[in-house]
Amino acid sequence: AWGTVCSSGWSTADANVVCHQLDFLPLGAKAKSNAYFGSGSGIILLSHVSCSGNENNLLECNYQSCSVSSCSHSNDAGVICELPCNNGDIRLGDENILKGRVEVCINGTWGTICDHY
């Protein structure tokens, strides 16, 4: 059965594991808490997830079952993942399509451009 994850203790390392498991970039994920994307419904399966960031699957992380913690759907966890990129790809890193910080992809990682010369 599908269920949600409680955001108690939810961290960037936890979000990175989720993104890696979904075949997105394993670094640069943003952890979102307190039902940032809206409250789920049904069963809450995991709480107090604690990943190191090196796991391949969320279930390899330490966690508690929600039967031993008090969590509601107002605490559902979420993530924002990064799409894979190719060398030389560019984007505006401030999540705005018309203006923002210029970022470039080098060796599969997004980074900023230094303006010092």
C-alpha positions as CSV (number, residue, x, y, z in Angstrom):
1,A,0.0,0.0,0.0
2,W,1.1,3.6,-0.7
3,G,1.5,5.9,2.2
4,T,3.2,9.2,3.2
5,V,6.3,10.0,5.2
6,C,6.2,12.2,8.3
7,S,8.5,15.2,8.1
8,S,9.7,14.9,11.8
9,G,13.4,15.1,11.4
10,W,13.2,15.3,7.6
11,S,16.5,16.6,6.2
12,T,18.4,17.3,3.0
13,A,20.2,13.9,3.3
14,D,16.8,12.2,3.3
15,A,15.6,14.2,0.3
16,N,18.9,13.3,-1.6
17,V,18.2,9.6,-1.1
18,V,14.6,10.0,-2.4
19,C,15.8,11.8,-5.5
20,H,18.6,9.2,-6.1
21,Q,16.0,6.4,-5.8
22,L,13.8,8.2,-8.4
23,D,16.8,8.5,-10.8
24,F,17.2,12.3,-10.4
25,L,20.4,13.9,-9.3
26,P,21.4,12.4,-5.9
27,L,22.7,15.8,-4.6
28,G,21.1,19.2,-4.4
29,A,17.6,18.0,-3.3
30,K,15.5,20.3,-1.1
31,A,13.7,18.8,1.8
32,K,10.2,20.2,2.3
33,S,8.2,19.7,5.6
34,N,4.8,20.3,7.0
35,A,2.8,19.2,4.0
36,Y,4.5,21.8,1.7
37,F,2.9,20.2,-1.3
38,G,-0.4,19.6,0.5
39,S,-1.6,17.0,3.0
40,G,-1.8,13.4,1.9
41,S,-4.4,10.9,2.9
42,G,-4.4,7.3,4.1
43,I,-1.7,5.7,6.1
44,I,1.5,7.5,7.2
45,L,4.2,4.8,6.9
46,L,7.5,6.3,8.1
47,S,8.6,8.9,10.7
48,H,11.9,10.3,12.0
49,V,13.7,9.2,8.8
50,S,17.4,9.6,9.2
51,C,19.6,9.0,6.2
52,S,23.3,9.5,5.8
53,G,22.8,10.4,2.2
54,N,24.7,7.4,0.8
55,E,21.7,5.0,0.8
56,N,20.2,3.8,-2.5
57,N,16.7,3.4,-1.1
58,L,14.7,5.3,1.6
59,L,14.1,2.0,3.5
60,E,17.9,1.6,4.0
61,C,17.8,4.7,6.2
62,N,16.9,4.6,9.9
63,Y,13.3,5.3,10.6
64,Q,10.4,4.7,13.0
65,S,7.1,3.3,12.1
66,C,4.3,5.8,12.6
67,S,2.6,3.5,15.0
68,V,5.3,4.5,17.6
69,S,5.2,8.3,16.8
70,S,2.4,10.8,16.7
71,C,2.3,12.3,13.2
72,S,-0.5,13.7,11.1
73,H,-0.8,14.5,7.4
74,S,-0.1,18.2,8.2
75,N,3.5,16.9,8.7
76,D,3.8,15.1,5.4
77,A,7.3,15.2,3.9
78,G,8.2,16.3,0.4
79,V,11.2,16.9,-1.8
80,I,12.3,19.0,-4.8
81,C,14.7,17.0,-7.0
82,E,17.2,18.2,-9.6
83,L,17.0,16.9,-13.1
84,P,20.1,15.3,-14.6
85,C,22.2,17.7,-16.7
86,N,24.7,17.5,-19.4
87,N,28.1,19.3,-19.6
88,G,27.5,22.8,-20.8
89,D,23.8,23.0,-19.9
90,I,22.9,26.4,-18.4
91,R,19.9,27.5,-16.3
92,L,18.7,30.4,-14.1
93,G,19.1,29.0,-10.6
94,D,16.5,31.2,-8.9
95,E,13.5,29.3,-10.3
96,N,12.5,32.2,-12.4
97,I,12.3,31.8,-16.2
98,L,13.3,35.3,-17.1
99,K,15.9,36.4,-14.5
100,G,18.2,34.9,-11.9
101,R,21.7,33.5,-11.0
102,V,23.4,31.8,-14.0
103,E,24.3,28.2,-13.3
104,V,26.2,25.8,-15.5
105,C,26.4,22.0,-15.5
106,I,29.9,20.5,-15.3
107,N,30.4,16.7,-14.8
108,G,26.8,16.2,-13.9
109,T,26.7,18.9,-11.2
110,W,25.1,22.3,-11.3
111,G,27.3,25.2,-10.1
112,T,27.5,29.0,-10.3
113,I,29.8,31.0,-12.4
114,C,32.5,33.1,-10.6
115,D,32.5,36.8,-11.6
116,H,36.0,37.5,-10.3
117,Y,38.8,37.8,-12.8
